[in-house]
Amino acid sequence: MSSIRRPEHTAPPEIFYGVDEAEKYTNNTRIMQIQAEMSERALELLALPDEPCYILDLGCGSGLSGECIEEQGHMWMGLDISQAMLDIAGERELEGDFACSDLGEGLPFRAGAFDGAISISALQWLCNADKSYHKPHKRLYKFFSTLYATLSRGSRAVFQFYPENSDQVEMITNQSMKAGFTGGLVVDYPNSTKAKKFFLVLMTGGSQPLPQGLGQEESHQSVGARFESRREKYKNMRGKSVKKSKDWILEKKERARKKGRDVRPDSKFTGRKRKDKW
């Protein structure tokens, strides 16, 4: 394992991204290039219509992603918790608006205000408890549920992020699904140590095919996880017995009988829900 400490374990984002770190995003050409490449890829995965759209940039930092949004002919609004980063953004000649905000406290916009949302290297910060009262899963749900409301129907949100482990990915995807999103994880260049990038593609318009990850065979499915809302899960189960239903129990008992196991005979009480015991 790498001995390099992850930024989110060093300090809260509003402290880590102070004046010195913020200046890197205007002076370090490599950081600027990487940020631009990831932003352009996120916009590609957003699959926007061929017309000007209003995009929400979550964790907008110094406005590097917003600059890419502008270059593609769209308008944007940015949120970031670091005032130092926003001060740098204010010094640049950008057309977008931005505000200082903690994403874990939810988004303050009206319903359907945006045609899409992108986020570069910010989502993993919500998985940390920087204050004693922070509960990461609750903060993630608050964020995703308010994001779902603020997006127009049929739109997407794309997050490039650096997951620490599979448990973190599961927590993020579970909370986004609970908030109503469908979608999944798209991994670019999955076999490359340096070029590998994770993109969480969330959709509001029901189940849709996941985009293809870069650096993969066309015939292969996108590497990563795909999930769906509970409503769609049951919709896709038409013709199948729902788990714990009477039909499901009868089918399970019949399979056990065929295997020669001793199974209780069926009755009118089979599969009937029992009252809770007090």
C-alpha positions, 0 to 999 in steps of 0.5 A: 500500500502507498505511504502517501496520506490521502488529502481528506485524512489530513484536514477538513477541505476548508482547511486543506484547500487554504491559500497555499493549496489554492494557488497551485490551481493557478500556477501548476500547469500539470494540475490544471491539465489533469483537472481539464481532462477530467472535466471534459470527460465528465461533461462527455458522460453527462450526455448533454443535448446540443444546446446551451444548458445550465450546469451545477459544478459541485466542489468547483474550486478555483473554477477550472471545471467551470472554464471547461463548461463555458468552452462548451457553450454552457452556463454554470453555477459552482459550489465549494466549501473553501473560500480560498479556492473561491477567492482564486475563482473570483480573480479569474475572468469567469462567466459562472456564479459561485458560492461557499457551501457545505455539500453535506448540508444539502443544496439550496436550489429550487426543484429542476433548476439545473440540466446536469451536474458535474463534480471533480475530486470532491465526492470522497470528502463527504465520506469523512466525519470532520466534526463530531456530529458528522454522520457520513451516510446521513450527509451523503443522503442529504446531499444526493436527495437535494441534488436529485430534486434540483436536477431536471428530469432526464438529466444526469450527474457525473462525479469523478472521485477517488474511492478509498475502498470498496466499502466507501463505493458501496456507501456512496452508491447506496445513498444515491440509490436511496435518494432516487438515482439510477446509474452506476460506476464507469471506470476508465482504463481499469488496467492502468495504475496511473490512468485509471479513473472512477466516474459515478454516473447518476441518472434521473430519467429511469434505467438507462445503459451505462456509458462505455469506459475508456480503454475497454473492449467495445464488446465488454460491459463497463467495468464497475457497478450498476444499480437501479431504484427499488421501483425499477428492481420490482418492475424488472422482476415481473414474472418472477416471484418476489422474495418472501412472497407465498409463491416464492416460499412454495417454489423454495419448498418444492425445490427442497422436496426434489432434493429429497429433503424433509419439508412441511406440507403446504397449507392455507397458512403457508406464506401468511405474514404473522403478526408481530409479537409484543 
